[in-house]
């Protein structure tokens, strides 16, 4: 089986991870950090906003079952790509919208997807999603992995993650695994 990797940042990684774990063709999802300057950052350091890292997910997927562009469609459908350094009440550069591409093909797909969304005026404001090369990936601490699955009654999960998962299930039913 051919495997590919997508790395996306769109706010809290718990939200993205919970959604992408339900997507057909997704083999694994790992929460972590990228795009910053500090080697091996800890959650508390990333939350300070001083390391430059974004909370992100690293998605391994089977392109025979789901295309990279479809993953981007889900990504843009479940977060607000028009708010710099913010998703809802989560504010700071660690919550920025970013696509960390692993090769030129992904860079082109990301840029073309954004251009299409802009042409179609899908959002009421300009898309601020960064499209940058993935330089280094740092897995988040173990307690962040599959967080929503293990903590569905946590206040943040009930108020923020669960509605995003429900939105995904309704809007992208055909892409559920």
QUIRARA-V272721 format. One record per helix or strand of 3 or more residues. SS is the DSSP state (A for helix, B for strand). FROM is the first residue (numbers start at 1). TO is the last residue. If there is no record, write none. Layout:
SS;FROM;TO
SS;FROM;TO
//
This chain:
B;4;10
A;13;20
B;26;34
A;43;47
B;54;61
A;68;78
A;93;95
B;97;101
A;104;119
B;130;133
A;142;144
A;147;150
A;155;171
A;173;175
//
